[in-house]
Amino acid sequence: MTAETADAILPAKRSSSVRVLKLAETVAIPVGAVVVSALLFSVFLLIIGKDPLQFWSLMWTGGFGSSFSIQNSLQRAAPLILTGLAFAIPARIGLTMIGGEGALVLGGFAAAAIAIPLVSNVVPPIVTLPLMAAAGMLAGGLWIGLVGWLRHYRGVNETISSLLLSYIAIAIMNFFVEGALRDPASANKPSTLPIGDTYRIGSIPGTDVHWGFAAGIVLAIALWVLMSRTTFGFAARMTGGNARAAKAQGLPVGWLMVICCIIAGACAGLAGFFEVAAIHGQANASLVAGYGFTGILVAFLARQNPLAVVPVAILFGAIAAAGGVIQRRMGLPDATVLVLQGMLFVVLLVSETFYGRFKFFQPASSGDRV
């Protein structure tokens, strides 16, 4: 091998080494954060007089210990995939969007509201359900798209505006559900008219998991391709790295922000549609289940990677599914799993400071080669 050939190969090897080390760091630090969170929570259990080994055993049993547990975990993971994407996509362009809960609620309400006249006029489900999904995605997309518009064109902080708009979205739903669109039969729990079993989304054949889980996986793959393998995704990542530099290069920074926010809102709105069409059958206060906020934690642990959102969402779905078993067997309150999620969130935030700090994950400089 000539010296010229060796000089040509070395940069390629170095580039490959850098990618491998970067991937290893991206995986190792979140996994380490999960392990540290588990240890801290075990100490917390010991302090309150509970057995950590029993807790983690029940966590596994309730989340993955049987076919029923696995399907229950996947069912709960479905909205978390979509709300995780709702946080991850704006994060790729540098926005901290925490309004997924409001977009989910508004999307679910829009889906239920448009279903009322369609069901009343016996429009076939094959027409009604796509229209409901479109209404949910449109409502969520426009709602979060407004946040992106306010951020770029009015300089309004997206974290604050998206949070405030979440509460406004919930208030809008409550206003109509408890007023003009209330089902007279829903005395104890104000709700819209039920869509009926005919208009319910079915389950994936052979399982009790509704089609929202499959839709989440397909959407995660599509968004990974969009953000990682297209010019749009490259422009978004460049904007997220340095918005001023992107603007100086002539990129439409404002439209990129708005479009990413619309995509995020549409994901959360689709989650709302599935909650109505597959779980509740109507819009009511049950839509405010905290999926939008848990999705933030899912996206953090997945490092805003759409593909990684799926397994992380399944993990958190399993944690939620195991909550009931833990409550019954250990006498712990239902909020115990929320304490675990809170610890995990804090440790994840701290772990962000460790990226680039470990020499093991840093490629050797050219001067280190012999």
C-alpha positions in Angstrom: 0.0 0.0 0.0 1.4 3.3 -1.0 1.6 6.3 1.3 -0.9 8.2 -0.8 -3.4 5.3 -0.5 -2.9 5.2 3.3 -3.4 8.9 3.6 -6.7 8.6 1.6 -8.0 5.7 3.8 -7.1 7.3 7.2 -9.7 10.1 7.0 -12.5 7.6 6.1 -11.5 5.3 9.0 -11.5 8.3 11.4 -14.9 9.5 10.2 -16.3 6.0 10.8 -14.7 5.9 14.2 -16.2 9.2 15.1 -19.7 8.0 14.1 -19.4 4.8 16.2 -18.1 6.7 19.3 -20.8 9.3 19.0 -23.5 6.6 18.7 -22.0 4.8 21.7 -22.1 8.0 23.8 -25.7 8.7 22.7 -26.7 5.2 23.9 -24.5 4.9 27.0 -25.4 8.2 28.7 -29.2 7.7 28.6 -28.8 4.1 29.7 -26.6 5.2 32.5 -29.2 7.8 33.5 -31.9 5.0 33.7 -29.6 2.9 35.9 -28.8 5.8 38.2 -32.6 6.7 38.5 -33.3 3.0 39.3 -30.7 3.1 42.1 -32.0 6.4 43.5 -35.6 5.1 43.4 -34.5 1.9 45.2 -33.0 4.1 48.0 -36.3 6.0 48.1 -38.2 2.7 48.5 -35.9 1.6 51.3 -36.5 4.9 53.2 -40.3 4.3 53.1 -39.9 0.7 54.2 -40.6 -1.1 50.9 -38.6 -3.8 49.2 -36.9 -2.6 46.0 -36.5 -6.1 44.7 -40.2 -6.7 45.0 -40.9 -3.5 43.2 -38.7 -4.2 40.2 -40.1 -7.7 40.0 -43.6 -6.4 39.9 -42.6 -3.8 37.4 -41.4 -6.5 35.1 -44.4 -8.7 35.7 -46.9 -5.9 35.1 -45.1 -4.6 32.0 -43.8 -7.7 30.2 -44.5 -10.7 32.4 -47.3 -12.1 30.3 -49.0 -11.7 26.9 -51.7 -9.6 28.5 -49.1 -7.4 30.2 -47.2 -6.9 27.0 -50.3 -5.9 25.0 -51.3 -3.6 27.8 -47.9 -1.9 27.7 -48.1 -1.5 23.9 -51.5 -0.1 24.2 -50.3 2.6 26.6 -47.2 3.2 24.5 -49.3 4.2 21.4 -50.1 7.8 22.5 -46.6 8.1 24.0 -44.9 7.4 20.6 -47.0 10.2 19.0 -46.5 12.7 21.8 -42.8 11.9 22.0 -42.6 12.7 18.3 -44.5 15.9 19.0 -41.6 17.0 21.3 -38.7 15.5 19.3 -39.4 17.1 15.9 -39.4 20.8 17.1 -36.4 19.9 19.3 -34.4 19.1 16.1 -34.9 22.7 15.0 -34.0 24.1 18.4 -37.4 24.5 19.9 -38.5 23.3 23.4 -42.2 22.6 22.8 -44.1 21.2 25.8 -47.6 21.8 24.4 -48.3 18.2 23.2 -50.9 17.7 25.9 -53.0 20.6 24.6 -52.7 19.4 21.0 -53.7 15.9 22.0 -56.8 17.1 23.9 -57.8 19.5 21.1 -57.2 16.9 18.4 -59.3 14.4 20.3 -62.1 16.9 20.8 -62.0 18.0 17.1 -62.3 14.3 16.1 -65.2 13.7 18.4 -67.0 17.0 17.4 -66.8 16.2 13.6 -68.0 12.7 14.3 -71.3 13.9 15.8 -73.0 15.0 12.5 -71.4 12.2 10.5 -72.5 9.4 12.9 -76.0 11.0 13.1 -76.3 10.9 9.3 -75.0 7.3 9.2 -72.0 8.2 7.1 -70.0 4.9 6.7 -67.0 4.4 9.1 -64.7 4.1 6.1 -65.4 7.8 5.4 -66.0 9.0 9.0 -62.8 7.7 10.6 -60.4 9.3 8.1 -62.3 12.6 8.5 -62.0 12.3 12.2 -58.3 11.6 12.0 -57.8 14.5 9.6 -59.8 16.8 11.9 -57.6 15.8 14.9 -54.4 16.3 13.0 -55.5 19.6 11.6 -56.6 21.0 15.0 -53.3 19.8 16.7 -51.2 21.0 13.8 -52.7 24.5 13.6 -52.5 24.8 17.4 -48.8 24.0 17.7 -48.1 25.8 14.4 -49.3 28.9 16.1 -46.6 28.5 18.7 -44.0 28.3 15.9 -45.4 31.4 14.3 -45.3 33.3 17.6 -41.8 32.2 18.2 -40.3 33.4 15.0 -42.4 36.4 14.0 -43.1 37.8 17.5 -40.2 36.4 19.6 -42.6 34.7 22.1 -40.8 32.0 24.0 -42.2 28.7 22.7 -42.0 26.8 26.0 -44.2 29.3 27.8 -46.6 29.9 24.9 -47.1 26.1 24.2 -47.7 25.5 27.9 -50.3 28.3 28.2 -52.0 27.1 25.0 -52.3 23.6 26.5 -54.4 25.0 29.3 -56.4 27.0 26.8 -57.0 23.9 24.7 -58.3 22.0 27.7 -60.5 24.9 28.6 -62.0 25.0 25.1 -62.8 21.3 25.3 -64.4 21.6 28.7 -66.4 24.6 27.5 -68.1 22.7 24.7 -68.2 19.3 26.4 -70.0 20.8 29.4 -72.1 23.0 27.2 -73.3 22.9 23.6 -71.9 19.5 22.7 -72.7 17.7 26.0 -74.5 14.4 25.8 -77.6 14.6 28.0 -77.0 11.1 29.1 -73.6 11.9 30.6 -74.8 13.1 34.0 -71.8 12.3 36.2 -69.0 12.9 33.6 -69.8 15.5 30.9 -69.0 14.0 27.5 -69.8 14.4 23.9 -72.2 12.0 22.2 -70.5 8.5 21.9 -69.5 7.5 18.4 -70.8 4.0 18.9 -69.0 0.6 18.5 -69.5 0.7 14.7 -67.1 3.6 14.4 -64.5 2.4 16.8 -61.0 1.7 15.5 -60.3 -2.1 15.7 -57.3 -3.9 17.1 -54.3 -5.2 15.2 -55.2 -8.8 14.2 -54.3 -11.3 16.9 -53.9 -8.7 19.6 -55.8 -6.3 21.8 -53.5 -3.4 20.8 -55.3 -0.8 18.7 -54.0 0.5 15.4 -52.6 3.7 17.0 -49.5 1.7 17.9 -48.9 0.7 14.3 -49.6 4.2 13.1 -47.0 5.5 15.6 -44.3 3.2 14.4 -45.0 4.1 10.7 -45.0 7.8 11.5 -41.8 7.5 13.5 -40.0 5.8 10.6 -41.4 8.4 8.1 -40.3 11.3 10.3 -36.8 9.7 10.8 -36.4 9.6 7.0 -37.7 13.2 6.7 -35.4 14.6 9.4 -32.3 12.5 8.6 -32.4 11.8 4.9 -33.9 14.8 3.1 -32.9 18.4 2.4 -35.7 19.6 4.6 -34.3 17.6 7.6 -30.8 18.9 6.8 -32.1 22.5 6.8 -34.0 21.9 10.0 -30.9 20.5 11.7 -28.8 23.4 10.5 -31.3 25.9 11.8 -31.4 24.1 15.2 -27.6 24.3 15.3 -27.4 28.0 14.6 -30.5 29.9 13.4 -28.5 33.0 12.6 -26.1 31.1 10.4 -29.0 29.3 8.7 -30.7 32.6 8.0 -27.5 34.0 6.6 -27.3 31.1 4.2 -30.7 32.0 2.9 -32.7 29.2 4.6 -36.4 30.1 5.3 -36.0 29.8 9.1 -39.4 31.0 9.9 -41.2 28.6 7.7 -39.0 25.7 8.9 -40.0 26.4 12.4 -43.7 26.7 11.6 -43.7 23.5 9.5 -41.9 21.5 12.2 -44.4 22.8 14.8 -47.3 21.8 12.5 -45.9 18.3 12.1 -45.5 18.1 15.9 -49.0 19.2 16.5 -50.4 16.8 13.9 -48.7 13.9 15.7 -50.3 14.9 19.0 -53.6 15.5 17.4 -53.5 12.1 15.8 -52.9 10.6 19.3 -56.1 12.4 20.4 -58.0 10.9 17.6 -56.9 7.4 18.6 -57.8 8.1 22.2 -61.4 8.9 21.1 -61.8 6.3 18.3 -60.1 3.4 20.1 -60.3 4.0 23.9 -63.0 6.4 25.1 -65.4 6.6 22.2 -66.2 10.2 23.0 -64.4 13.4 24.2 -64.3 14.1 27.9 -61.9 14.9 30.7 -60.3 11.5 30.3 -58.4 12.9 27.4 -56.3 14.9 29.9 -54.2 11.9 30.9 -50.8 13.5 30.9 -49.6 11.7 27.8 -48.3 15.0 26.4 -46.1 15.6 29.3 -44.8 12.0 29.6 -44.0 12.3 25.9 -41.4 15.0 26.7 -39.6 12.5 28.9 -39.8 9.9 26.2 -38.2 12.3 23.7 -35.5 13.3 26.1 -34.5 9.7 26.8 -34.6 9.0 23.0 -32.3 12.0 22.3 -35.0 13.4 19.9 -34.4 10.5 17.5 -37.8 9.5 16.0 -36.8 5.8 15.7 -35.6 5.7 19.4 -38.9 7.2 20.5 -40.6 3.8 19.8 -38.7 1.5 22.3 -38.6 4.3 24.9 -42.3 4.8 24.6 -42.8 1.0 25.1 -40.7 1.2 28.3 -42.8 4.0 29.7 -45.9 2.2 28.6 -44.8 -0.8 30.6 -44.1 1.4 33.7 -47.7 2.8 33.4 -49.1 -0.6 32.9 -47.3 -2.0 36.0 -48.7 0.8 38.2 -51.9 -1.0 39.1 -50.1 -4.2 40.0 -47.7 -2.3 42.3 -50.5 -0.5 43.9 -52.3 -3.7 44.8 -49.4 -5.9 45.8 -47.2 -3.4 47.7 -49.9 -1.0 49.0 -48.2 2.0 47.3 -50.2 4.9 45.9 -50.8 5.0 42.2 -48.6 8.1 42.0 -45.5 6.0 42.8 -44.7 5.5 39.1 -44.9 9.3 38.7 -42.2 9.7 41.3 -40.1 7.3 39.4 -40.7 9.2 36.2 -39.9 12.5 38.0 -36.5 11.1 39.2 -35.7 9.8 35.8 -36.5 13.2 34.3 -34.2 15.0 36.8 -31.3 12.6 36.2 -31.8 12.9 32.4 -31.4 16.7 32.7 -28.3 16.3 34.7 -26.9 13.7 32.3 -27.0 16.3 29.5 -24.0 17.9 31.0 -21.9 14.8 30.5 -21.9 14.7 26.7 -18.4 15.3 25.4 -16.9 15.0 28.9 -15.7 11.3 28.7 -12.4 10.8 26.9 -13.5 7.2 26.1 -16.1 8.5 23.7 -13.8 11.0 22.1 -11.8 10.0 18.9 -8.1 10.1 19.1 -6.5 13.2 17.5 -4.3 12.9 14.5 -1.3 13.6 16.7 -2.0 10.4 18.7 -1.4 8.1 15.7 2.0 6.5 15.4 
